[in-house]
Each structure stands twice: as structure tokens, then as C-alpha cells.
């Protein structure tokens, strides 16, 4: 997700490896922390999804405005079709007879700090206000960019909990700002996923840390109405790596799988809505 001009592919891979090792080391530091209680059932599960409400809005307004925010995964980097998961969500909704206007405002390399700051832009806030559905992918760059900035994995490791706390604070502020400008649109946030190969010795510990990270994300989301975290890590399986375009980004199949996760929430059930291929 990190975009670094003038850095070789080898160096980029090295940065990714350092970031992964950093995640792993942090796991060993915090293994003594008790596992949090699982989150309560989501409002979406209780209400049966958003599809009927979105259909009604599109009928009344003439179209459905769908806004995508976040980083390079939200943007769709790695897709040969240059189409991220938002494209596939929109295509399915169109198949349901809903006229969808997709506005993808994601920025490659964006961190949660940068997304929060971008919401001061009047034009972007206008898009937030008029949107009927919003999805967000953010957080992967928060840690990797800290490694790049410090140039010292040990120093970045010492700052790990500060990085996660800053991220959750930013996510809270992002959702608060969205809700102040748009109280009603469903907000769907994708979880982080694990691109590490299962054969790597640190795979299990990396997964454990990602679970903790996603758990904190869900805690923040649970305090806001009509806001859900999509467990895309349940769909992007590490032992089936045909969904990856590179070390981090999904390919078209991966984005279709992510879209299926969003549509499960929109429909309120496992739907098989997107024909993954």
C-alpha cells in the first residue's frame, strides 16, 4: 500500500518484510494481554441488511451515491481491470435494478492521519453528505510508513502501541466527522488481512496480531450507527494465494472476494452475489 517514488522493487519488498517482522515481534510483546470479549452481534445482523433501504433511496432520489475512501486497496491497485471492490459492489447493485454512481476518492499510500485531514476538504465533505453508501479501507499504511519514516525497525517496534492507538483515535475521529455530516448512510469498513505465506515461521503470530488490530477496529465501529467492519480476512485466505497481485494488493479475484464480503452485510446474509472468477 506504501507508494515510494524512486525506491527499487527490492527495497519495497524489504520494507514489507521489515513491517511484517515488526508486526510479529509486537505479538510476542503482548501475548500476556487477555483476549478481549467478542463484540456484540452487529446491528446489520439484527436488522437484516441495508439492501431494501438502498433500493428505496435510489427509487426516491433517482440514483444511489456510493463513496469509497481509503488507501491503495480501496483504490483497486493490483486490478488489471483498474477496478477495486467498490466497482464490483456497484455492479451487483446495478444488477438489482439500482442506478449507482460510484465515487472512488481513495489515495494510494494514504494513512489514517491523511484520511482524517482530507475530510477537512469542502469538496470531499460535500461527497460525504450526499452519499447513500460509504466504504472505507484504511490502516495498512499506518505501520509500514512508520517503519519507512524511522528507518529503524526496533524504534518502530517500541512505538507499536502508540501507532495502533493513534490509528483507533483517527478512525474514531473519521467516523465522527462522517456521522456529523451524514447521519444515515451505511459505513462499511474492511478489516486488515494477512498476506504472509502460511509456510513462514511467523505466520501464526502475525495472524494473531492482525486479529487484535481488527478487534479494536470493531470496537470503534460498534459505537457508531449503521457502521460495520467487514471480515475480509475470512475471504482472503493465506493458503489460497490466487487472490494476490503482489506481496500486498489483491488482484481482480481478490477484489471480487472483498466485494462479496461487503454484499453479505448489505444483504444481511451470505449471498454469493458476486460470481468470483
N, C-alpha and C positions, 0 to 999 in steps of 0.2 A: 504494500500500500504506500510505502515511502517513495517519493519521487525525488531522485538526487541527480541533478544535472552535472555531467562531466565525470561521473563515477562509473567505473567499469562494471560489467556484469559480475565478474568475480568478486569485486568488492561488495556489490549489493548482496550477493549470496552470503558473503562473510558477515555482513551486518545482520542479515536474517538469522544466521546461525548463532551469533552473539546474543541477539534478542531472545531466541529460543532458550539458550543456556541460562540466560538471566531469569526467564520465567521458571525454569526448572529449579535453579538454586533457591529462588524465593519460596518454592513449595517446601523445601526441606526446612527452611527457617520457620514456617508457620504450621507445620504438621501438628503441633500441640494445640492449636486453636480448635475449640469444639466446632463441629459442623452445625451450621445454623438450622433452625427448624425449616422444613419445606414451606414455600409460600402457599397461601390460601388459594383455592380454586379461583381462576380468573373470572372477571365479570363477563367476558365473552362466552366462556363455557356455561355460565349461568343463564345468559340471555339468548344463546343460540346463534351468535354471529351477527355480522353487520350487513349482509347482502341485501336483505329486504329494505333496510333503511337507505342504503346506497342507491338501490333501484328507484325508490320513491323520490330521492333528491334529484337524480338525473331526470326523472319524468317531469318534476316541477320546474327545474331550472334549465332544462334543455340539454344539459351535459353534466358529467361528473369531473371535477377538477382534482387530479391526483398529483401530489407533490412528493418528490424523492429528495432527501437531504443526506449528506454524509461524505464518505471518502471514495476511494477508487473502486471499492466493491459495490457501493451504491451507484457509482457512475457506470459500472459494467466493464471495467478493464479486464482483458482476457477473453472477451467475447469476440468471435470472428464476425458476428452479426452487428457488433458495436451496440449490443442490446443487453442491459442488465436485467435483474429480476423484475424491476418495475415495468419493463416492456411486456414481459410475459403475464404479469398480473393484469395489465391494461388489456392485453389481447383476450384473455379469458373473459373479462368483464364485458368487452365488446361482443363476444360470443353469446353473452347473456342478454344482449339487446340494450346494453348501456353504452351511450356515447361518452367515451373517456378522452379527456385532454390531459396528456402526461407532460409534466413539467419537471425535468430532472435537473436539480441545482447542485448535485454532488460535485465535489472538487477532489481530484487525485491528491493524496498526501495529507488531506485535512485531518486535524486533531479536534478533540472536543473543545479545546480553548478557541480554536479558529471558527468552529461552527457556532459557538455561542456568540462570538464577536460579530459574525456575519449576520446574525439576527438583529443587529442594530441598523442594517441597511433597509431603507424605506421600501425599496422595490421588492426585496425578499419578504419583508413583513406583509406587504400587500398580497403576495402569493400565498403566504400562510393564512391570511384572513379569508381568502376566497376559496381555499382548498376544502374539499369534502373528504379526502383521504390523504394521510401523510405517512410515509415510511422513512425510517432513519437507520443508517448503518454507520456507527462511529465508535472509536476506541482502540482499534488495532494499531494506529499510528502513535498513540499517546506514549506507549512504552518504547517502540522502536526509535522514535525521534529523540527520546531522552538518551538512548544509547549513542546515537549519532552526535548529539549535542555535547555530551560529556566526553566522548571518546574513551571512556573508562568503564568497562562493564561492572567492576567492583563498586565504583561510586554510584552507578545507576542502580545496582542491587540494593545498596543502603537506602536509596530513595524510593524503593518499590512501593511501599505502602503509602508514601506521600503521592506517588503517581496515581495509584488507584483511588485514593481519597479525593484527589483533585478531579479525576475523571467523574466519580459519582456526584461530586458537588456541581461540576459542569453540566452533567446530564440532568440533575435536578433543576438547575437554572434554565437549561434549554427547554425542558418540558413546561416549566413555569411560564416562560416567555411565550411559548406556543399557546398555552392554555389561556393566557391573558388576552391574546389576540384571536384565538379560535377555540371556544369552549367545547365545541361539539364534534369536530372531525375525529374519527378513529386515528390513533397514532400507533403504528406497528414498528417495533424496534427489533432488528435482527441480532441474535446473540453472536459472540465470537465463536469461531470453530477452530479445530486443531488440524493444521496441515502437516504435522510431523508424522513421518512414517512409523507404523507400529513396530517395525524391526529395530528402531532406535532405542537404546537402553533407557533414555529419559522420557519415552512416550507416555507412560502411565502417570508420571509425576507432572508432566506438562498438562495432561488432561485434567488432573485433579485441580491444578491452579485455575485453569480456564473455567471449570465448574464453579469455583468460588467467585471468580470475576463475574460470571453470568448471573450468579445468585444475587450478588449485590446490585446488578443492573435491574433484576426483577423487583428487588425491594424498593428501588426508586420508582419504577414504573407503577407499582401497586398503589402508590399514594396519589395517582392521577386518574381521573375518569377516562374510560374508553381508551386505555393505553395498555398495550400488550408487548411482551418480549417473545419473539419467535425463536424456538429452539432449532435453529438451522443446523446445529451440530448433530442433531438426531438424524438429519437427512444427508449431510455431507460426511460420509463415513470414511475414516482414515484408511481402512483396509481396502477400500474400493476407490482408487485414486484416479479413476477415469473422469472425475469431475473437476480436476485441476488443470489450469492452463500453464501455470508456472509454479514456483515454490509457495505462493500465497493465494493468487487470484483464481476464482472459478473460471471454467470455460462455459460454453453455451449450455451444456448439460447441467453444470453446477448451478447456473443461474435459474434454469428451469426448476431444479430441485428446491432452490430457495423460494421461488415464486409459489411452488406448491405449499410450502410451509405457511406463507402469508395467506394463501387462499383457504387453508384449513381454518384459520382464525376468522377470516371474512365470512366463510360459510357456516362456521360453528361446528365443523366436523371434518374428518378425513374425507377428502373429496375425490382425489385422483383427477383433479380438474385439468392439470397441465399434462399433456402427453409427452413425457420425458423421453428424449432420444439422443 
